[in-house]
Amino acid sequence: MNLTRDVRESRSQHGLKHGDYLRYKCVQHRPKKRIEEGTNYCTRRLRRIYKTTKFLHGKGKFQKRELELEDVDEAKKLLIPLVSAERCWAHAEERKQNAEATQKTSATMKHHCARRLNRAAQWAQKLSALTKKVGDARTSLEAEAYASYMKGNLLVHLRGKWKPALLNLMRSKVIYEGLARAAETAESQIVFKQQIEEIEPIVRFCSYNLQGAGEDSNGTSDTSVLFQDDVEVLELLESMRDATASGAFHPVQQLDWWGSHVPVYGTALQIEIGRVTCFWEANESLAQMDADATRKHFAGLFAALTEAKNMVESDIRNSFDDRDEQRKHNLEMLRKILQGMLFETSIQKSEQDVAMLGNEFADEGTRSKRHVKLELIKAKHEEAIKSISDLAELGTGKMGEDDNELLLQYCMAQLAYTRGSRSYYIGKLYENAKQPLEAYALFDRTLEYVEEARSRCTLPDTKTSNFALKVKYLESLAMRSKLSAHAQWARKEEAKDLEMESKLRDVSLNAAEAGPELKTVAGNLAEFLSSDGGKATSITHFPPRMQTVPIGPIFLDAAMEEIEVPDLSHRFKRAQSSSSGTRCCGLAEISAGSWGSTECFSCAV
């Protein structure tokens, strides 16, 4: 049974997400009064469990009946103590909330809350005892952590018992941390981590009060002290962790990534890095996974990388000696490698999301739904480009003393490919909006990015083959879409030409060829016609029809340049020589330039 998940889902869905303990609490003061729908969730659920499991309390008259080990013949009966504990705890919290709202705190209220919390701790302890007998290892640990948490809440409310309260809360926290590390799915790990985050503020509050009282809080984080009264729980926790680690993940002594080799210290960290490596190797088979399997794979990989990174950061803060510079350097390198693996995983996840959204886009029929899919694809490309930029920044001198050239080449090639894919889908966006010319330009830009990505593809053999397949597939899509956009643009231009031709076909200077005359108000002033904008009742023709207009002739002297002037020199007399004493009148130059003669016309006559 998933006790922790069941409790958290019940609280979030029935009022506690907004702090409404009145809706969630399970006390019914008047048994004969009908329970209102939507309130008293735990009471109604407890009644349903009693009825479905046939664990009834008499017929007619109430007869108290205790849940014994012999009665637990099905897993659902374990919900009886769990829901009863939640009922008592919620009632106490509701009384506290009312007291804080009214600012009226009395001894009666405090005593009432203490009794309710004590009853909740008793129900939780009974749940833990039953699950140890009939439950599996994980269910028993969850019940034990829940019982310790309820016991710690009671001791915190009683005040003055800070040390026992801190021990119980730390016991619950340690169990939840172990369950989170041994979780099989990312969802279960998130549930346990949320429970840990809920416990941590109460732990700090207890530590603060212990320091104020002058007491020592040493030993509260030691597992041997926390589980000294119940060694069986500690052994169960360790066996579960070892079984999970040995069954699925093998310890890794060294982590290799893009030419960087870093040793891994500590058994727990080696097992966690082994978990990361197991998920990382599964990236090669992403093409064979369906959508659900891919989603679960990336969720598990992100959870493993985040957990490993948190463990490394914790070791950097607490574990290493300041004098061990080499260990400190290796831990810093390991943290940066895990951060880079997170960026690379984010890039791969964005590519998978784009591929799935692209398939859904191809299946959509309406333009509006296709437009929405394209906007989502565009957002995924922006996320991928951001991750590539962060990864490239990590590779510029941050993986060691020198730049990681191999990683930078991968980032440049991946950036060109991602930009080409984004340009392709933006072109699809314009094509969907009936703008083929813009789409053609974007598809052509995609082909340029493809060539750039192919020129920068100098990666290892395995990565080069996978990257080359992606680039080739994108090139085929872009080329096919480019030709389609060109055909759409040509068809659109042809339609425009045909429309213009059809419009000009009706234009004529001859009124008889211009088609039937439409009746207008301006042309029929003797009749009453309505000018409501109808086809046959327009005020006047628009645009006006072309008519012939009488005008004078227009003389265009276009032949003057082509006329050849005849030679008339034989018609002129030669001028007398200058020695005879006669001179020309001075017009020889003018006549020579215009008629080709050496003397003027008047002197020749």
Secondary structure, 3 states (H helix, E strand, C coil): CCHHHHHHHHHHHCCHHHCCHHHHCCCCCCCCCCCCCCCCHHHHHHHHHHHHCCCCCCCCCCCCCCCCHHHCCCHHHHHHHHHHHHHHHHHHHHHHHHHHHHCCCCHHHHHHHHHHHHHHHHHHHHHHHHHHHHCCHHHHHHHHHHHHHHHHHHHHHHCCCHHHHHHHHHHHHHHHHHHHHCCCCHHHHHHHHHHHHHHHHHHHHHHHHHHHCCCCCCCCCCHHHHCCCCHHHHHHHHHHHHHHHHHHCCCCCEEEECCEEEECCCHHHHHHHHHHHHHHHHHHHHHHCCHHHHHHHHHHHHHHHHHHHHHHHHHHHHCCCCCCHHHHHHHHHHHHHHHHHHHHHHHHHHHHHHHHHHHHHHHCCCHHHHHHHHHHHHHHHHHHHHHHHHHHHHHCCCCCCCCCHHHHHHHHHHHHHHHHHHHHHHHHHHHHCCCHHHHHHHHHHHHHHHHHHHHCCCCCHHHHHHHHHHHHHHHHHHHHHHHHHHHHHHHHHHHHHHHHHHHHHCCCCCHHHCCCCCCECCCCCCCCCCCCCCCCCECCCCCCCCCCCCCCCCCCCCCHHHCCCCCCHHHCCCCCCHHHCCCCCCCHHHHHHHHCCCCCHHHHC
